[in-house]
């Protein structure tokens, strides 16, 4: 861990004194890329740390959100199968309505209009799924140093298949189609194309790009790493994932890519890395000095 960050660690207590928390010398950002556990990462941090501002939740009201989800799931567990199915449909519809309403806010989903109205002046950590030009603009505000964390699934094929089964457009990847690029394009989320652009991020002297694998490392390990620089909340509670809003589960046995052979898989990976700046960055970053040294779980 960068020694400069360690001096900003949360309050430390011994027999003689309590050292107050010192604000970091930079803002931390998280590029919320689709299908990279962004909701869980945002939720974990908002549950445990102060001044987390994300499109999937804010620190100031996330305690109540977790309590609500916990009670909702406990109630769901004792309902009949017919009632459960009805409740699942209602939950899905509420998520869709929330995403379509630009002025919507219900703890879990905060629209960009609401986030812009709140502002980021008091945020230590910002999580957003937004065009990469936003981060370039943010870093130029008061010449602010920004350490930007980019989630990179170690195997891009895993990320590709997850997008095929994404919320709004489930798609079957066809390994028999000779036009592999077309199959990739139909699955790749728009966020891959517009949430990471070299012109906005890699050439900006105020942005320090870091990466981590949110799948193999787990969001909990990332949470623990951020615990070395973010201030713990006075009252914390466990993050509860809203399983009622989960719309579609993957079945890897139905995904032809895993039985298509090593040559086909390698070709597909290379095409992704060559075409998309996000995958090219991840390919270079994972395993390099810019990959975050995530800690073991300590909570």
NORLIN-V845810 format. One line per field, one symbol per residue. ss: DSSP state (h for helix, s for strand, l for the rest). psi: psi as a letter, one per 20 degrees, with the letter a starting at -180 (. if undefined). burial: # if it has 9 or more other ideal C-beta (glycine too) atoms within 8 Angstrom, else .. A space follows every 10 residues. Layout:
BEGIN
ss: ???
psi: ???
burial: ???
END
This chain:
BEGIN
ss: llhhhhllll lssllllssl llllllssss sllllllhhh hhhhhhhhsl lsssllsshh hhhhhhhhhh hhhhhhhlll hhhhhhhhhh hhhhhhhhhh llllslllls lhhhhhhhll llllssssll llhhhhhhhh hhhllsssss sllllhhhhh hhhhllllll lllllllllh hhhhhhhllh hhhhlllhhh hlllllssss ssllllllhh hhhhhhllll lsllllllll llhhhlllll lhhhlhhhhl lhhhhhhhhh hhhhhlhhhh hhhhhlllll sllllllll
psi: qphhhhijqr pppahhrppq pppqjrqpqp onppkkkhgg gggghhhiqq kpoqijqqgh jhghgggggg hghghhhjrr hghggghggh gghhgghghh oikqolghpo rhggghhgrj hjphppoqnr pihghggghi oklpppoppp pophohhghg hhhhkrghmp popoiiphnh hggghhhpqh hhhiiophhh ghjoiipopq rqoighhqhh hgghgiiiiq pqqgoqrqpo pnhijpgppq ohhiohhiji qhgggggggh hghhhphghg ghhhgpiaij ppnqrqpi.
burial: ....##.##. #......... ...#.##### ####.##### ########## #########. ###.###### .##..#.... ...#..##.. ##.##.##.. ...#..#### ##.##....# ..######## .#.###.##. ...####### ###..##### ######.... ..#.#....# ..##..###. ##..####.# #..#.##.## #####.#### ########## ###.....## .#.##..... ....###... ...##.###. ###..#.### ###.##.... ##.##....
END
